[in-house]
């Protein structure tokens, strides 16, 4: 059972099926609204149902171009990704991270980069030869590799480039629109939208932009996932995959967590960071 399957099972056992999703909330059969900090590993970072991606998907689906043939939408997706990374790109799709990573490393071992929106402001994305990211549209396990065209062509000559999978036109249209929605969101969501929850969340996570990295030891993490779920909070089921700030949620969604704290052993890295902070403060005092 994967971590995600485990989370789905635990949600169902407590609250029944998920009937509807909107923004950062999941609405369940038992009438309980869950606050989603998992957000499909970043695929729902813009919110469930936000933007017009689903409308575009439906409109394209109504044209019944769901076969293997080429359509205009492949070019639209390519253009959207090039706009996001401010550089020419050849794009590939994969249904698992390992395939995307192995292909990226075949293209460039030194300039392979995993992109997380709002977390890479100091990185010149246009200079990265191979960028892996999850499209901000929650539909299956799709990873996009955006490669420098010249390097991708060179790798293809030696037969070391996995071409990935082909996705249908409706999904292309939804993904391309979601990328443009992300570009717009990057201009409006700021640090001030993320730190408003720090007073409650800093005890459990280290925040970097909208991303929350657990402070507890990995052995305590699954218990913490269940503890949060009991408090109507859905966090990342994977210790190595950060949870995400629920943009737009009232701070009150964390009241139960504030009133029902979770006891845990800090991770080694957290302890080191705490000691480093103390050392810095002592140096400043001295």
C-alpha positions in Angstrom: 0.0 0.0 0.0 1.4 3.4 -1.0 1.4 6.4 1.4 -1.4 7.9 -0.7 -3.5 4.8 -0.6 -3.0 4.7 3.1 -4.2 8.3 3.4 -7.3 7.6 1.2 -8.2 4.6 3.3 -7.9 6.6 6.6 -10.0 9.5 5.2 -12.7 7.0 4.2 -12.7 5.1 7.5 -13.3 8.4 9.4 -15.4 10.5 7.1 -16.7 8.4 4.2 -16.2 9.3 0.6 -15.2 12.7 -0.7 -18.2 14.2 -2.4 -16.8 17.5 -3.6 -13.6 19.5 -3.6 -13.3 23.3 -3.8 -10.4 25.6 -3.1 -8.4 24.0 -0.3 -11.3 22.0 1.1 -12.6 18.5 0.7 -16.3 17.9 1.5 -17.1 14.4 2.8 -20.1 12.0 2.9 -20.4 12.5 6.7 -20.7 16.3 6.3 -17.2 17.1 7.6 -15.1 19.6 5.7 -11.4 18.7 5.5 -8.7 21.3 5.0 -6.3 20.0 2.3 -2.6 20.6 2.9 -1.6 17.6 0.7 -3.0 19.1 -2.5 -2.1 16.1 -4.6 1.6 16.7 -4.0 1.3 20.2 -5.6 -1.0 19.4 -8.4 -3.9 21.1 -6.6 -1.7 24.0 -5.3 -3.9 26.5 -7.2 -7.0 25.0 -5.5 -9.5 22.3 -6.4 -11.6 23.7 -9.3 -9.8 27.0 -9.4 -9.3 28.8 -12.7 -10.9 27.6 -16.0 -8.8 24.5 -16.6 -11.8 22.2 -16.1 -14.0 24.2 -18.4 -11.3 24.1 -21.1 -11.0 20.3 -20.5 -14.8 19.8 -21.0 -14.9 22.0 -24.1 -12.0 20.0 -25.7 -13.6 16.7 -24.7 -16.8 17.7 -26.4 -14.8 17.9 -29.7 -14.1 14.1 -29.2 -10.4 14.5 -30.1 -9.3 11.9 -27.6 -7.3 9.6 -30.0 -3.6 9.1 -30.8 -3.4 11.8 -33.5 -1.7 15.2 -33.2 -3.8 18.3 -32.4 -3.2 22.0 -31.8 -3.1 21.5 -28.1 0.4 20.0 -27.9 1.8 23.3 -29.2 -0.3 25.2 -26.7 1.1 23.3 -23.8 4.7 23.8 -25.1 4.1 27.5 -25.4 2.7 27.7 -21.9 5.7 25.9 -20.4 8.1 28.1 -22.3 6.4 31.1 -21.0 6.7 29.8 -17.4 10.4 29.1 -17.7 11.2 32.0 -20.0 13.1 29.9 -22.5 12.6 27.5 -25.4 11.7 24.0 -24.3 11.0 20.5 -25.6 8.5 18.9 -23.3 8.0 15.3 -22.3 5.3 13.6 -20.1 5.9 10.7 -17.7 3.6 8.9 -15.3 6.2 8.4 -12.6 9.0 10.5 -11.1 11.8 8.0 -11.6 11.3 8.0 -15.4 11.3 11.7 -15.6 14.4 12.0 -13.4 16.4 9.3 -15.3 15.6 11.1 -18.6 16.5 14.5 -17.1 19.8 13.2 -15.9 20.5 11.7 -19.3 20.1 15.2 -20.7 22.1 16.9 -18.1 23.5 15.7 -14.8 24.6 19.2 -13.7 21.6 21.3 -14.7 18.7 19.1 -13.7 16.2 20.9 -11.5 12.9 20.1 -9.7 10.7 23.1 -9.8 8.4 24.1 -7.0 6.4 27.4 -7.5 7.2 30.2 -5.1 10.2 28.4 -3.7 12.9 29.1 -6.4 12.9 32.9 -6.7 16.7 33.0 -6.8 17.1 30.4 -9.5 17.5 31.4 -13.2 15.1 28.9 -14.6 16.0 29.7 -18.2 19.5 28.4 -17.6 18.4 25.0 -16.4 18.8 22.3 -19.1 16.2 19.9 -17.6 13.4 21.0 -15.4 11.0 18.5 -13.8 7.7 19.7 -12.3 4.2 18.6 -11.6 1.5 20.4 -13.6 -0.9 22.4 -11.4 -3.8 20.4 -12.6 -4.9 17.5 -10.3 -5.3 14.6 -12.8 -3.3 11.4 -12.2 0.4 11.0 -11.7 1.8 13.2 -14.5 5.3 14.7 -14.4 6.5 17.1 -17.0 10.1 17.3 -18.1 10.9 20.6 -19.8 14.3 20.2 -21.6 16.6 22.5 -23.4 15.9 21.6 -27.1 19.5 21.3 -28.2 20.4 19.0 -25.3 17.3 16.9 -25.8 18.1 16.5 -29.5 21.7 15.5 -28.6 20.5 12.9 -26.1 18.1 11.5 -28.6 20.9 10.8 -31.0 22.5 8.4 -28.6 19.2 6.6 -27.9 19.2 7.5 -24.2 16.1 9.7 -24.1 12.9 8.1 -22.9 10.1 9.8 -25.0 7.6 9.3 -22.2 3.9 9.0 -22.7 1.4 10.7 -24.9 -1.5 12.5 -23.2 -4.9 13.2 -24.9 -5.9 16.6 -26.2 -8.4 17.5 -23.4 -5.7 17.0 -20.8 -3.2 19.0 -22.9 -5.7 21.9 -23.0 -6.4 21.7 -19.2 -2.7 21.6 -18.4 -1.7 24.5 -20.6 -4.5 26.6 -19.1 -3.4 25.6 -15.6 0.2 26.7 -16.3 -1.1 30.1 -17.4 -3.2 30.3 -14.2 0.0 29.5 -12.3 1.9 32.3 -14.0 -0.9 34.7 -12.9 -0.9 33.3 -9.4 2.9 33.8 -9.1 2.3 37.5 -9.5 -0.4 37.7 -6.7 0.4 35.2 -4.0 3.3 36.4 -1.8 5.1 35.7 1.4 2.4 37.7 3.3 -0.1 35.1 2.2 1.9 32.2 3.6 3.3 33.4 7.0 -0.1 34.2 8.5 -0.3 30.6 9.8 3.2 30.5 11.2 2.2 31.0 14.8 0.4 27.7 14.9 2.3 25.7 12.3 5.9 26.5 13.2 5.8 24.0 16.0 5.4 21.1 13.6 6.9 22.3 10.3 9.7 24.4 8.8 8.1 26.6 6.2 9.8 27.6 2.9 7.4 29.7 0.9 4.1 27.8 0.9 5.8 24.5 1.6 5.8 22.8 5.0 8.7 20.4 5.9 8.1 18.3 9.0 10.3 19.0 12.1 9.6 15.6 13.7 11.5 12.4 13.4 10.3 10.2 10.5 9.3 7.5 12.9 6.6 9.9 14.4 5.3 11.1 11.1 2.6 8.6 10.3 1.1 9.1 13.8 1.1 12.8 13.1 -0.7 12.3 9.8 -3.4 10.5 11.6 -3.5 13.0 14.5 -4.0 15.8 11.9 -6.7 13.8 10.1 -8.6 13.3 13.3 -8.6 17.2 13.5 -9.9 17.5 9.9 -6.6 18.3 8.4 -5.2 16.4 5.4 -1.4 16.7 5.3 1.1 15.0 3.0 1.2 11.2 3.7 4.9 11.2 2.6 7.5 12.4 5.0 9.7 13.5 2.1 7.0 15.4 0.3 6.1 18.7 1.9 2.6 19.7 2.8 1.3 23.0 1.4 -0.2 26.1 3.0 -4.0 26.1 2.4 -4.2 29.4 0.6 -7.4 31.3 1.4 -8.3 29.2 4.5 -9.2 31.0 7.7 -6.7 30.5 10.5 -9.5 28.9 12.5 -9.0 25.7 10.6 -6.0 25.1 12.8 -7.7 25.8 16.1 -8.1 22.1 16.9 -4.4 21.5 16.2 -3.5 24.4 18.5 -5.8 23.0 21.2 -4.7 19.4 20.8 -1.0 19.4 20.4 1.1 16.5 19.1 4.1 15.4 21.1 7.0 14.3 19.0 10.8 13.8 18.8 12.5 16.5 16.7 14.4 15.2 13.7 18.2 15.4 13.7 18.1 18.2 11.1 15.6 20.2 13.2 17.8 19.9 16.3 20.8 21.0 14.3 18.9 24.0 12.9 17.8 25.0 16.4 21.4 24.8 17.8 22.6 26.8 14.8 20.0 29.4 15.5 21.1 29.6 19.2 24.7 29.9 18.1 23.8 32.7 15.8 22.0 34.5 18.5 24.9 34.1 21.0 27.3 35.4 18.4 25.1 38.4 17.8 24.8 39.0 21.6 28.6 38.7 22.0 
